[in-house]
């Protein structure tokens, strides 16, 4: 059952969502706000999640600029890593936009990707999010974060900006999305990857965002060490089913899901375990079949923001086949055709 045009894909891709909503392609500009993460600055841990690269999973953000001094360390009230030099978010947006010519596209979403993007001084966050939302030709912002970093002050800022920029009555309305890095629902995995928050924290974050009508996108990693295929699909099913609203029998549904292949990246503790032979990464065929099984369980109204990984090639150790994203996507689409599979084939319509 399709309510919208999926273009030519057997699942509801983000690209299709943007085309349906804005009538054109929307380009993503990933920015680095110079923030840190409680999993790195010693608040919860100093080592980071076991798979997280030095770039805090933001390796595609507009590059840091060594010529600019440490302006950001002041801006973020000490939360930026010492000595990190960076363009301001506004400058990164301008630089990001300049990479596209008019024919390629002229509307953008600003993706706050690197590290934990609600972990900083609320004043600073208000300023950079506002700047991004005020930028011409920006349709919205997407903020990647941890569920345990949505405290009262941050939620107040989000409420203020949601009221100011995201009115349904305004034809120029923009959006604010929040992306939650869940990765797995299984405690043993959460412990292994050093996530440092319980599943209940994720559910609480979903409820808080729902109160502000902010759509959320959940990140799931497929291929984490020690997990069976069934366990991975359990996580996908849990996420797509949504979270119970308090004092109600209805569920809060995700706007989107990101399915990410586990990457082993240089300079991570995951790389050490991999090199010691403690686990193996997935083969492409195995991954493709798993993604198809996952998509078949996901309600067709949920937007699929990603079906593979985007590990930066210069630090990617394994699986190397994932470096050829085009081939992975082509194989996925071909295999879905062969299997006559589509997103939502087996989703239970409890919506
Ligand atoms: S929470 Fe995110 S930024 Fe922090 S260590 Fe984990 S993956 Fe990296």
Boltz pocket constraint, residues with backbone or C-beta under 6 A from the ligand:
constraints:
  - pocket:
      binder: B
      contacts: [[A, 36], [A, 37], [A, 38], [A, 39], [A, 40], [A, 47], [A, 48], [A, 49], [A, 52], [A, 53], [A, 56], [A, 57], [A, 114], [A, 115], [A, 116], [A, 146], [A, 181], [A, 194]]
      max_distance: 6.0
